[in-house]
Amino acid sequence: MATTRQVTAGVLVAVLGLGAGWSVLDALDLVPGVLTLAPVPPAAEPFPTAPGAVVVPEPEQVVADLDPDALVPDAATVSAWAQSLVSDSRMGDSTSVVVSDALTGEVLVDLDGSVPQVPASTAKLLTTMAALSALGPDRTLPTTVVQAAPGELVLVGGGDMMLAPGAGDPDAVVGHAGLGDLADQVAAALAEEGRDEVTLAVDDTLFSGPSIHPDWVASDVAHGYVAAVTPLAVEIAKTDPEEAYPPRYPDPTGNATGIFIDLLAERGISVTGSVQVAAAPEGATEIGRVESAPIAEIVHHVLLVSENTIAEVLGRLVAVERGLPGSFTGAGTAVLAQLAFDGLPVAGATLADCSGLAATSSIPADLLVEAVRFASEQPSLRAVLTYLPIGGLVGTLNDRFTSGPGEGTVRAKTGSLPGVTSLAGTVQTVDGRLLAFAVLADDTPSGGQWGPRAAIDAFVQKLAGCGCTEAAA
């Protein structure tokens, strides 16, 4: 029988043997441990410096601020030029002129500036300012499809009349959102349900009242200068999207709905029965959504090309935002109410529509000038001025001020109706002084726009080239 000493010695030998074996296994990296026969790894790269810890240089200003010491034109000289414009036979018998220093608000000329006159498309200055203020520059307009019950769809117009008939283009304003993309989403949602047959209703209740203004000239509608105003349309209801003013589909919402039904059919979804017009029920499940370009980009498009239909849409959206009906009456009231809320003096102004196409609107020239000055002082509204057509370069002024001091220095909104010619915006003088101006003439002689436009442009060219300080005058 082994003694205690013998057992202890045997255990010790076994443990030592096990320890030696474990060390060998550790060195071969076959068991956990600190030993290894592997080569020594290279030293680690230094820990990278966090980008946020890098000192960023101050941004370099590309465009200089207006020089407050730039010379202000002599009021007497500018007033004499304005008097000559008003008395010019090409302007007719009803012309108002207001010019002010955009920086200080000093009025250099005021000839009947408080007298309301037909503004034509210069009314879009007020509409777009109200839209940016009430809706914000980043707001988008949704077009959605909801499922009221299994297999019962409702196409809901959210105010986007610029939908693409297929895929949307994220770099575009007209066609930013696409009905094809919406159909893709809806078809995918229905496929998950194993459904290939649905009914369809359309909800166009966002807007109300007449879609064609009773004061619009019938030929303007027939010639495609404007479309019926609805909350849902493809490519502003143009029958030929490549043309600036083609005939428009008389029922923009119906046309868009028909295109959507065809798109669903291409994706294996058939719409049965007739399409009903009805408000989407509360609590319906959304199964598709596309969004328009932001309001700021829409405003840019409206001002640049003087887009009448979308100006009307913006006015109605302002009305809805302020809790008023999305109608012509509601829109005109809401735009002026928003501007008054923002602090502009709107007394004497009436807006029969928001595009200026109706000759029954009336706006004082001094309100337009004050609106321009106000926008220049408000970062959220300054885009209205930067989006305006530029003399000799872009938009509706691309073929005016093509030479002389006004080229590239005039930013203004044009206005044209039979017997009405207007221009309102800003001009920078050769001395670097920014002026706000408005010229409204609503009783011009027969013969079209060329005469009064030439007279107005000559006046604004004088402002642009003015080195007419009091000392020089």
VENDA-V427875 format. One record per run of one state. SS is the DSSP state (@ for helix, = for strand, . for the rest). FROM is the first residue (numbers start at 0). LEN is the number of residues. If there is no record, write none. Layout:
# VENDA-V427875
ss->{SS;SS}
from->{FROM;FROM}
len->{LEN;LEN}
This chain:
# VENDA-V427875
ss->{.;@;.;@;.;@;.;@;.;=;.;=;.;=;.;@;.;=;.;=;.;=;.;=;@;.;=;.;@;.;=;@;=;.;=;.;@;.;=;.;=;.;=;.;@;.;@;.;@;.;=;.;=;@;.;@;.;=;.;=;@;.;=;.;=;.;=;.;@;.}
from->{0;3;27;50;53;74;87;88;91;94;101;106;111;115;117;119;135;141;149;151;156;159;164;177;178;192;196;203;217;222;231;234;237;238;247;248;251;266;269;271;275;277;284;291;294;305;307;321;327;342;349;350;361;364;377;382;386;389;390;393;394;397;409;417;419;428;433;441;449;464}
len->{3;24;23;3;21;13;1;3;3;7;5;5;4;2;2;16;6;8;2;5;3;5;13;1;14;4;7;14;5;9;3;3;1;9;1;3;15;3;2;4;2;7;7;3;11;2;14;6;15;7;1;11;3;13;5;4;3;1;3;1;3;12;8;2;9;5;8;8;15;9}
